[in-house]
Amino acid sequence: MSSSTVDDRWDDGLIARRAAERGGESTLTEDGERAAEQDGLPALGGRYGGSLRARLDALHELVGLSRTRLDNETLAEAGRVLDEAAARQRLSARHTVVAIAGSTGSGKSTLFNALAGVPVSETGLRRPTTAAPIALSWSEGSAGLLDRLAVPSRLRRRPLAGGAADEDLQGLVLIDLPDHDSAVTTHRDQVDRVLGLVDAVIWVVDPEKYADASLHERYLRPLAGHAEVTFVVLNQIDRLNTEATDLVLDDLRRLLDEDGVALGEHGEPGATVLALSALTGEGVGELRELLGRFVQERSAPALRLSADVDAAANRLRPVYVADGTTGLGERAREAFSARLAVAVGATAAGEAAERVWRRSAIRACGTPWLRLYRWYERIREHGSTDPRLQPPTEEELTARQRVEQAVRLVAEDASRGLPAPWAQAVREAAVRGAEGLPEALDELAARVGDPAARPPRPAWWPAAVLAQVLMTLLQFFGALWLVGQIIGVVEPGLLPPVLIMTAGIVGGPLVEWACAAAVKGPARRYGQEAERKLREAAAACGRARVLDPISAELMRYREVREQYVTVSGTRSGARVTRLGGGRWGGIRSGARMR
């Protein structure tokens, strides 16, 4: 609360008088915080404690972590709760603001006057009677709270008859609201605004309109989680006999139960339901006693705020609570890497490397005639226009489609079960990572190099080549010997040159076959190693571009999920032990006494 003068800051003068009595030894802070501390009361605007503090901190973190993932409308309620918590924290913790709300003709203004002990709020047959909120304070120091409620100074009252001497009601600020079903729109707007700011509310119903749909559907049902700070009073029981009153009370409790409002029975926390007659005063004493206990506990602001946090958590549940187990499992990661390996052609590259190794061995150790034939085949294929021998023109497109499919499937696996906003964030992260992934895989394959281009040569290859050369020389030698015999240069003798030629002709293929058999194992290992390197390189590229961004989104979701668990946790520390064994201990059984 801001003010330009000291008197305004000291509200109605109580703190100023106490300061004067102490001789001005201490300087007062806004709203008299030090004066309250010296009186042994909680500091004005003191920090919330226990689980409520942790829940508010978690809600603050939750909103901060979610702003880039959720729209402002989704986070609006959580932001409002944080703003209201900060605003209420800066104001008096010694006061409890209780609003009296009801429909037209329910008698709430009459009850307001009965609690005050003097006519404060106007009553009458003219409807609506109450046009603006009227405040009644049993103690000083509530100006900041009333400023927050926008109650003008001319409508702020003090009880004149017995109010100041009533110690149990010290700290109570009672607000008489306009009718919630008023024909005047501004009246209804004022009710909605004030109900969102007060610490507790007394709903006044009458025997005729206690089941009104506007009351239950617009207020009681949406505020069912605020049962601990809710009172439901059946007024005008002077118009009913005892049996009728009990029947109406039972039906009212049934309707509240259908609305989801927990009832404070058998020591359990919840709303209280009681019957009274504000006109005759019957039951008003019980309500004053109840309010006295409620006010002296000074837990209403924390209870109200905790209920607000619960409501915000329930509203945010669909965007934070996953459906089943979430995350990116090892199986999904391996499947993604396997699809990328297929897209980049790791298996084909390994097979090609194996073939090149074996072809190099056969080329090095094969017969000259076989080499000549294979050279001719390569020349023929290179110049051929046969479409069956041409490389497929759709190979690049197919690889791109496989990459896109791999990204889509891994995004679906990672987002399965997540709330819609976080599932969308995971898919968007995957799509962003997939941009340029096919080109990156191509560059990666080029950078890793073509393992089929430079196969290593084993140590035994020179010996095999030498043996093949020897077989070829034997063939030439035998052939020349035969030619010499034919032209008469060499003495006739058919068997020796034929045997030599046969040895060369048979030995050449045998050397080639032996080399082909010997190279199978090393060629297979070479191809597997080439495939492994390309698989690992493709997996690393996919992990950096797709899996890591997805994991970051999942990590952010886990962080906000942990914060949400704290926000929606049980309020074990917010509730104070009630008098008489329960919150309404002993009051329920005597809710209506004649």
MILUM-804307 format. One record per residue (C-alpha): x, y, z. Coordinates in steps of 0.05 Angstrom, whole numbers, plus 5000, padded with zeros to 4 digits. Example, Ala and Ser with C-alpha at 12.3 -4.5 7.8 and 13.67 -1.06 7.14 Angstrom:
524649105156
527349795143
This chain:
500050005000
502950674980
501351335014
504252035017
503052155091
504851785154
497651805179
495251455116
500450925123
498250805195
491150665173
486250855229
491451085279
492350465323
499650355303
500951095312
498451085384
502650475399
508750805369
507451425412
506950995474
513850695459
516751385452
518451315379
524050805392
522850455326
521350695257
514950405229
514950055162
509050055115
502549805147
506049785215
509949135206
514649245266
508949445312
505548785295
511848395310
512748725378
505448545395
507247815383
503047775320
505247515253
508948045212
504548415163
505648135095
509947575125
512447045076
508246425066
511245825098
511245065094
508744705033
505145325006
511745694997
514645104960
508445044916
508545784898
515945744881
514645124839
508745474804
513346074789
518545604759
513145224722
510545854688
517646084671
519545424639
513045374600
512346064569
515745854504
511545214500
504645434523
500346014502
498846594549
491646404556
493545724585
498246034636
493646624652
490446304714
497146094742
499846794731
493747094766
494846644826
502046854831
500147594826
494747514879
499547144925
504647694919
499348224931
496247874992
503147755021
504648495023
498348635063
496148495134
496847785158
492947955222
486448055185
481747565152
477247825097
470547465094
465247635042
457747525051
454747334984
447847124964
442047204917
436747734915
432447714978
436647185014
437647655074
445147735070
444948465088
440548295148
445747775170
451248285159
447648765206
446348205256
453748035260
455448775266
450348865322
448049515290
444649695224
450449815175
447949555109
441349785081
435749275079
428849315048
424049064997
427049454940
431449014896
437249044890
438549364958
446149314962
449249684904
456649664924
460949264972
460549505045
466249345093
465949235168
472549195205
473148955277
480249215284
484749735254
490149645201
485749375145
486049975099
490849625051
486249025044
480249465031
484149874980
485549224944
478149064944
476649764918
471849904975
471050664979
472351015045
465151225052
463050495054
467950275108
464650165176
466449965247
461749575293
458950055345
455449585392
459849065424
464248975363
470649285391
469948885455
469048225419
476147945423
474447325381
472747755321
478848195325
482048175256
475548025219
473848445158
466748295135
464548495065
457148545045
456748424970
451448604920
446748044896
450347534852
443947474810
442548214806
439348484743
444849014743
450948764706
455849194746
453348874810
454848174785
461648404760
463248684830
461348024862
465847634815
471648104826
471348114901
470247364908
476947264873
480547694926
477447534994
480147005042
473446665055
466146715035
459446615070
454046405021
447146605046
441346205017
434046195033
428945625032
426245844965
432645944924
437745484958
437645034896
438245604846
442245364785
446046024778
448845944848
451045224841
453345234769
456745914769
459845934839
459345324884
461344814833
467345194804
469545374875
468644674903
476144634918
475445234965
471044855014
475544995074
474245745067
466945675050
460845755095
453845595070
448345895113
441045725106
437546375127
430246525143
428945885182
423946285222
419346155163
419945395171
418344895225
423644425252
422043845206
422044285144
428644605164
431943925171
429243705103
431844335069
438644265104
439243545081
437443725010
442344305012
447943835035
446043354979
446643904927
453344124955
455743404952
453643364879
457444014867
463743684894
463944124956
467043745015
463043825079
466643945145
463743355183
466742865232
473143275240
474543285165
476443945132
471144245088
465344735084
460444815140
452944835131
448545135185
441645435192
439846095224
435046685223
438447345215
431847685230
430547355297
437847235315
436946475321
443546135302
447346795293
451146665358
453645995331
455946335267
459546875307
463046335348
465045975284
467646605253
471546765316
475246105314
476446165240
479246875246
483746735306
487046155270
489546665218
490246115167
484846335119
489446715070
493946115064
488045635057
484846075003
491346144965
492845404971
485945264942
487445754885
493845374871
489944724870
485045024820
490645274776
494044594780
487644234760
486744714702
493844584679
493543834688
491843674615
498144034591
502943724641
500543024659
502642494609
498441894589
502841314609
510341244605
513941764563
520941844537
525541594482
527540874497
533840534474
529940104425
527240734391
534241034387
537040404356
531340364306
532641084286
540040954276
538440324236
533740724190
539041254179
544140704163
539340434110
538241134083
545641284078
546940594047
551440314101
549839594084
550739714009
557340074023
559739474064
557838994010
561139423958
567539454000
567438704005
566538623930
572039123914
576838753961
575238093927
575538403858
582238713873
584938043896
582437693834
584938263790
591838213822
592137463823
587837273762
590037033694
591537543640
586137243595
580837333648
583138043661
582538193587
575537923585
573338333646
576438953616
572338843553
566038753595
567239413632
568339773566
561939483538
557839663600
560640363602
558440513531
551840143535
545040493532
541339903563
536840203618
537839583660
545239773666
543940503683
544140733756
537140873785
535341613779
530841593841
536241353889
537342043920
529842173927
528941493960
534441634010
531242304028
524541974038
527741454083
530942004126
524342364132
520841724151
526141574204
525342264234
517742214233
517741534267
522641734322
518742374335
512341964342
515741484390
518542054432
511942444434
507441854448
503441974512
505842684521
500843254531
499243594466
503644214474
509843814493
508543294439
508243854389
514644154416
518143474408
515643404337
517844104319
524743974348
525343344306
523143714243
528144274255
533643774264
531643404201
532644024158
538943894118
539943204148
540242844081
545443334056
549343254121
549342504113
551942574042
557443034066
558942554122
559641974074
564342384030
568442604091
569041904118
571241694049
569641114003
572540504038
571840113973
576640573936
583140393972
582839683998
589139464034
593538924004
595338314046
602538094050
601437454010
599037823948
606037913916
607337163922
600637013889
602137513833
609037203823
605836513819
600836763767
606437073727
610136413729
603936043704
603336543647
610636453628
609735703627
604035783578
608136233533
614235773538
610135163519
606835533462
613535773434
616335063439
610634793398
611335343346
618835183342
617334453329
612334643275
617135083237
622834583248
627135003293
626434523351
626833763349
620033433348
617133213415
609833373429
609133143500
613933623538
611234283510
604034033518
605333853591
608534533603
602834903571
597734483608
601234633674
600935383659
593735363635
591234963695
595835293746
593435993730
586135873748
588335463807
592336043834
586436513821
581636033856
586335973916
586836723921
579236803917
578336283972
583636614016
580737304008
573537144030
574737224105
578837874101
574138164049
568138024093
571438334154
573538934112
566439034087
563638964158
568539474183
566639964128
559239864143
560439964218
564140614207
558740894163
553240664211
556740994270
557941634230
550541664208
548241514279
552642064307
549942554256
542742364271
543942394346
546843094342
541543374296
535243004318
535942584380
539443104423
534143644409
528743144424
532242944488
532743674507
525243764499
523943134539
528643384593
524944054596
518343674601
521143254659
523243894694
516444214687
513143554706
517143544771
515044264785
507844084770
508143514819
510444004872
504944504853
499443974856
502143654920
497943544982
497144125029
499643765090
502544385122
497344885103
491944665151
492344855223
489744405278
482644595293
479544715360
475044195389
478043605350
476043875282
475044505242
467744565262
468444125324
462044125364
458644635319
455844155267
451443775316
448444425341
447944775274
440644915288
438444965360
431545175384
